[in-house]
């Protein structure tokens, strides 16, 4: 049913082409036409793409038809329901046809892929088979060459022994003639000579005929000599290659050892630099901490001195007010007042003279300033008539003398 492409209906669905319904005005038709013309204009296509003006032409045709006289439009509206149904059926059949075509193309693609995979497998098997056959052929040729070489070696050994036997036979024959054991007429008549050497020769010739032994012909001897020369060259080449490999390995080991030493030296240098850096950072940190601690101690001591001065000034003012309230006259002599510092037992350090206190000290109730007995006595003395605005006569710092 969907193997063939469906045929378009004879009349266009102009309302559908403009995206409108039957109950529409000419103004709505004009607006829809203006929008679709701008949308489907061929000049709006991207550069390089094929120009398809079918939609543009359809929009123009629908607009030209629907803007005509009402009688023609009314006649078209009467049969529009049938035209609309035909186009609905056409678009449905076209969609099913395209789906069927897509499925068919997909099946063809899958079949082509399966065929390509099958061909690849067959090609792989063929290559593997050819490789195995090539290996077998190479092994066969190698085995045949080895058999030929072994045959050449045996025949060469036999040839060397044969020549040795022939030399021994010739020497025995000549010795027999020289010693007069056989007449000289047999000097060249080996077959009839009764000497021991000729007997050996006859026995050797019989054995060679019996076992089918024969010396190598010139071509075989030439091939054998060529093989021996090639074998000697191959062994020499292997020895040279082995020496070259050993030399390369030795140089590579030397380079690796040199690189390892350089890396070790660089690592040690880096570690030493890191240790020095950490040591410098640690020293700088310790110095900064020590400076901060000293600054903090100095600030704390300054704060304790300020609080102590304020507390002592308050005590002095209280003493002056008591004297004035009692009607007595303030003198110019120094007086000793009770500044209200508590006596504490234990080891401490004087805030004013920086002296180590071994037995007991005096502590200010405001801020906790610590003073030894002499400094406390100095702080307790003042001249009421010479009281300054700050109200303090702080003892002199005798830390240098104490040191």
C-alpha positions, 0 to 999 in steps of 0.5 A: 500500500505504501510502496508507491508515493501517494499522489497530491490532490487536484486542488490546493488547500489554500487555507492550510497553506496560509495557516488559516481557517475557513472563517477568516477575513481578507485582512487576516489573509493579507497579514498571514501572506505578508508573514509567510512571504518574508519567511519563505522568500528565496533570498532568505535562504542561507548562502550555499543552499539550494533555492526551493521556491515551492512554498513561496509559490504556494503562499502566493497562489493561496493569497491570489485565490483567497483575495478574489471575488466572494463568489469564487471564494464561497464556491471554494468554501463549499467544497473545502471540507472534502479538499481538506480531508483529501489533503489530510489523507494525502499527508498521512499517506505521505508520512507513512510512505516516508516512514516506510522509505526510512525503514527500508533505507535503514534496513539497507544500511544495516544490510550493507554494514553486515555485508561489510562486516562479513567481508572484513571477517572473510578478509581477516580470515584470508589474511590469517590463512595466507599468513599461516601458509606463508609461515608454513612455507617459510618453515618448510624452506628453512627445513629444506635449507637445513637438510641441504646444509646438513647434507653438504656438511656430511658430504664435505666431511666425507670428502675430506676423509676421502681425500685423506684416505686417498693421500694415505693410499698414495703414500703407501703405494709409493713407499712400496715401490720405493722399498722394492716390495712391488715391481716398478711396472706397477707404478701407474697400474693401480688395479693390478698392483699387489701393494697395501695402498692399492688394496686400500684403494680397491676396498674404498672404491668398492664401498663407495659403489656399494653405498652410492657415495660420490663426491660433490659436483662443481655446482653443489660444491660452489653452493656449499662454499657460498653457504659457508661464506654467507654463514661466516659473514652472518656470524661475523655480522651477529658478533658485530651487532652483539658488540654494538648492542653491548656498547649501546647498552653500556652507553645507555647505562652510563647515561642513565647513571649520569642522569640519575646522579644529576637528578640526585644532585638536583634533588639534594640541592632542591632539598637543601634549598627547601631546608634553608628556606624553611629555616629562614621562614622559621627564623623569620616566624620566630622573630616576628613572634618574638617581636609581637610578644615583646610588643604585646608585653610592652603594651601590657606593661604600658597599660599596667603603668597607666592604670597604676598611675591613674590609681595612685593619682586617685589615692593622692587626690583622696589624701589631699581632699581629706587633708583639706576637709580636716582644715589642715594645711598642706606642707611642702614635705613629701608624705607617704600614703597607702596606695592600696597595693596588695602584698603577694608572696612568691617569685615575680618581676618588678615592672619599674626596675625589672628586678627579680623578686624572690620573696614578696611583691606588691600588686596594683588592684587596677591592671595588676602592675607588680612592684618591689618594695623600694619601687612601691615606697617611691610610688607611695611618696609625694609632695602634696603642694607640688602635685602635678596635673597627672598626679604621679611621681613615677620612680626612675627606671633602674633596669640598667643598674640592675643588669 
